[in-house]
Amino acid sequence: MPAINNVLEAALYVDDLEAAAAFYGGVLGLEEVRRHEPRNIFYRAGNTIVLLFVAVETRKPPAPGDPLPVPPHGADGPGHLCFAMDAEDIEKMVETLVGAGIEIEADFRWPNGARSVYVRDPAGNSIEFAEPKLWGLAV
């Protein structure tokens, strides 16, 4: 079998790019890589790119001759994304989220001792911050 090295990008679907930018760029402090109104905004998270798409825009097929013929896609309903962080940074993130008025939906330790903290982004997606040891991985 060919080797798969890692997840290069992960996509979530949002309703409002400005609200998404305020959360992902503002509150979480992710670096904005690219924005294309009204379709998408992309952020860097370590070695992964987080793609935030307005679903109705991504369902439109590319125009004839489009140099980027990405096929239509999209999803309905909330998705899930988990950011890997060490324990110290998770604690700092909780402080940042609470300071920004974002409700912590869940904060607990898994049977192996890994901590997970869950919040919702402005589009209702479930966003998790967890220690990599949850899956037996290193930071």
C-alpha positions as CSV (number, residue, x, y, z in Angstrom):
1,M,0.0,0.0,0.0
2,P,1.2,3.6,-0.6
3,A,2.0,5.5,2.6
4,I,-0.3,8.2,3.8
5,N,1.8,10.7,5.8
6,N,-0.7,13.0,7.5
7,V,-3.8,15.0,7.0
8,L,-2.9,18.0,4.8
9,E,-6.2,19.9,5.1
10,A,-9.5,19.6,6.9
11,A,-12.7,21.3,5.8
12,L,-15.6,22.7,7.8
13,Y,-18.6,24.6,6.5
14,V,-19.7,27.9,7.8
15,D,-22.5,30.4,7.1
16,D,-20.6,33.7,7.8
17,L,-17.0,34.2,6.8
18,E,-16.6,37.3,9.0
19,A,-17.9,35.4,12.1
20,A,-15.6,32.5,11.2
21,A,-12.6,34.9,10.8
22,A,-13.4,36.5,14.2
23,F,-13.3,33.0,15.8
24,Y,-10.5,31.2,14.0
25,G,-8.2,34.2,13.3
26,G,-9.3,36.4,16.2
27,V,-10.0,34.1,19.2
28,L,-7.9,31.1,18.2
29,G,-5.1,33.2,16.6
30,L,-4.7,31.0,13.6
31,E,-2.7,32.5,10.6
32,E,-4.9,33.4,7.7
33,V,-3.5,31.8,4.5
34,R,-6.0,32.8,1.9
35,R,-9.5,34.3,1.6
36,H,-11.8,34.3,-1.4
37,E,-15.0,36.2,-0.8
38,P,-17.8,34.9,-0.6
39,R,-16.6,31.3,-0.9
40,N,-13.8,30.5,1.6
41,I,-11.2,31.4,4.1
42,F,-8.2,29.2,4.9
43,Y,-6.0,29.1,8.1
44,R,-2.7,27.4,9.0
45,A,-2.8,25.1,12.1
46,G,0.7,23.7,12.5
47,N,1.3,21.5,9.5
48,T,-2.4,21.4,8.5
49,I,-4.6,23.8,6.7
50,V,-8.1,24.4,8.0
51,L,-10.4,25.1,5.1
52,L,-13.6,27.1,6.0
53,F,-16.1,27.0,3.2
54,V,-19.5,28.6,2.7
55,A,-21.3,25.4,1.6
56,V,-23.7,27.0,-0.8
57,E,-20.8,28.5,-2.6
58,T,-18.8,25.3,-2.8
59,R,-21.7,23.5,-4.4
60,K,-21.4,25.6,-7.6
61,P,-19.4,23.8,-10.3
62,P,-16.3,25.6,-11.6
63,A,-16.7,27.8,-14.7
64,P,-15.5,26.4,-18.0
65,G,-11.8,26.9,-18.3
66,D,-11.4,27.6,-14.6
67,P,-7.7,27.1,-13.8
68,L,-8.7,25.4,-10.5
69,P,-11.4,22.9,-11.5
70,V,-12.2,21.8,-7.9
71,P,-15.4,19.6,-8.0
72,P,-18.5,20.8,-6.2
73,H,-18.8,19.7,-2.5
74,G,-20.3,20.8,0.7
75,A,-22.0,19.5,3.8
76,D,-25.1,20.2,5.9
77,G,-25.1,20.4,9.6
78,P,-22.3,20.8,12.1
79,G,-18.9,19.1,11.6
80,H,-16.1,18.4,14.0
81,L,-12.4,19.3,14.1
82,C,-9.9,18.6,16.9
83,F,-6.7,20.7,17.4
84,A,-3.8,19.0,19.0
85,M,-2.3,20.9,22.0
86,D,-0.1,20.1,25.0
87,A,-1.7,20.3,28.4
88,E,-0.3,23.7,29.2
89,D,-1.6,25.3,26.0
90,I,-5.0,23.7,26.5
91,E,-5.2,25.5,29.8
92,K,-4.2,28.8,28.2
93,M,-6.8,28.2,25.4
94,V,-9.5,27.6,28.0
95,E,-8.6,31.0,29.5
96,T,-8.7,32.6,26.1
97,L,-12.0,31.1,25.2
98,V,-13.7,32.0,28.5
99,G,-12.2,35.5,28.2
100,A,-13.8,35.9,24.8
101,G,-17.2,34.8,26.1
102,I,-17.1,31.4,24.4
103,E,-18.9,28.7,26.3
104,I,-17.0,25.5,27.2
105,E,-19.3,22.7,26.1
106,A,-17.3,19.9,27.7
107,D,-13.9,19.6,29.5
108,F,-12.9,16.2,30.7
109,R,-10.1,13.6,30.8
110,W,-10.3,10.4,28.7
111,P,-9.6,7.0,30.4
112,N,-5.9,7.3,29.2
113,G,-5.6,10.7,31.0
114,A,-5.8,12.9,27.9
115,R,-7.7,16.1,28.3
116,S,-10.3,17.3,25.7
117,V,-12.1,20.6,25.7
118,Y,-15.0,21.2,23.4
119,V,-16.6,24.5,22.1
120,R,-18.8,25.5,19.2
121,D,-17.7,27.9,16.5
122,P,-20.1,30.5,15.2
123,A,-21.5,28.1,12.6
124,G,-22.2,25.4,15.3
125,N,-19.3,23.1,14.4
126,S,-17.8,21.1,17.3
127,I,-14.3,22.3,17.9
128,E,-12.1,20.2,20.2
129,F,-8.7,20.9,21.8
130,A,-7.0,17.7,22.9
131,E,-3.7,16.3,24.0
132,P,-2.2,14.1,21.3
133,K,-1.8,11.2,23.8
134,L,-5.6,10.7,23.3
135,W,-4.5,8.7,20.3
136,G,-1.1,7.7,21.5
137,L,0.6,10.4,19.5
138,A,3.3,13.0,20.5
139,V,2.9,16.7,20.3
